Amino acid sequence: MATFFSPPGGLTDLNEVALDDWDKEVRSYFESSTQTPIATFAGPRNQFFNPADGIEDDAVTQPVGWAAFPLPITTASASDEERWVIGDESRSGQVEYCEWSVDRAEDGTIVRITFTCEDREYFHLLARHQPETVLDLYREHVSPQVERRDIFDAAGRYLTQNRWNANSSTGAMHMIAAPNTIGAAIELAAGASVVRARPDGSVMTGAQELIRCGAYGVPNRHSDPTIGEAINDLARAGHTVSLADPPELSFESISFTGWSLPGGASPETVWRFTRGVEGHHVRGVLEVPEGAGFGIGDIEIDGQPIRFGGQVADKIRIKVVGLAHRLGQAVVRPLGGCFGAPLPSGAQPESLGAGPPAAMGRAAIHTRI
């Protein structure tokens, strides 16, 4: 038996041929990321592994979560109002592996806010094998008005950014912002697997220090430094590390703290996950049921009526799941130098601890006969 990669979210869209191709696609992401980049002090990725090569019985998982609202927009804004406006303007700035679209009526009132963590390469693969399934998904989750010509070109090629999935106002089927892919998350984890030492030989441990030294992501985000720090924690403990199956971006949680609905209605009556299984949701929608007697604009979050999708994004957390095996068995050789600053001769890194963090859970190992 060999390990295989499952579809993100526990989704069941793919037929058997497409499932095999998805497995091959994800394998290629891992195989590419296990290679040491051609760059000074990028570091050998000896502690990063491709789960398709096999997972030991001691394997454990570590969920890693972060805030969905983009940190770059927050740091560039003078107020909540300003960042919410900017956050809703374009999906290209929604760079925390979560994107959203705000559907409004002709009078400007919000009728639906959609959030997605779905991978665009998954949809490209699905479109190659099952174009009608893609069309059905768009009609179900974006608009019944979607036509085949809207999402495929004349040659039958799937259009990643089409009229129904190109902006933050006409729907969001899957992520389109440049950094928001499963492959990017895998590469980030691989880069973070390199244990690094300061000039005095002490080992780096902080999220910002690690990502700036290793240059494996963007420091001014919630996601990249958080993922990097968590994976590096596992590597420093002497484990061989990766991302768990299914490799995916998914919702960790949505907090309803601070929500107030007319008549004391529960927030659960207006929020639902619409794609993915429990613990692996990849799509969520805020929409008031017909006949409820109020609209989204009548809902308050932290004392403010909902006028922007970003207000809801503030309450969402996204996650990946780290994977470790061969616990404490890796030979940890901290790398000195951050792209040009080598470890001084004779300096010795501090000793590294071993043993999995207490919060880690036993990993599931998927097999195909």
Secondary structure as UniProt FT lines:
FT   STRAND          2..3
FT   HELIX           8..10
FT   HELIX           16..33
FT   TURN            40..41
FT   TURN            46..47
FT   HELIX           51..53
FT   TURN            57..58
FT   STRAND          60..67
FT   HELIX           71..75
FT   HELIX           80..89
FT   HELIX           91..93
FT   STRAND          99..104
FT   TURN            106..107
FT   STRAND          110..116
FT   HELIX           120..129
FT   HELIX           131..141
FT   TURN            144..145
FT   HELIX           148..151
FT   TURN            154..155
FT   TURN            163..164
FT   TURN            178..179
FT   HELIX           182..192
FT   STRAND          196..197
FT   TURN            199..200
FT   HELIX           207..214
FT   HELIX           223..236
FT   TURN            237..238
FT   STRAND          240..243
FT   STRAND          250..254
FT   TURN            257..258
FT   STRAND          259..260
FT   HELIX           262..264
FT   HELIX           267..269
FT   STRAND          271..275
FT   TURN            278..279
FT   STRAND          283..286
FT   TURN            290..291
FT   HELIX           296..298
FT   STRAND          300..301
FT   TURN            302..303
FT   STRAND          304..305
FT   HELIX           309..313
FT   TURN            314..315
FT   STRAND          316..325
FT   TURN            327..329
FT   STRAND          335..336
FT   TURN            345..346
FT   TURN            358..359
FT   STRAND          361..362
FT   STRAND          367..368
//
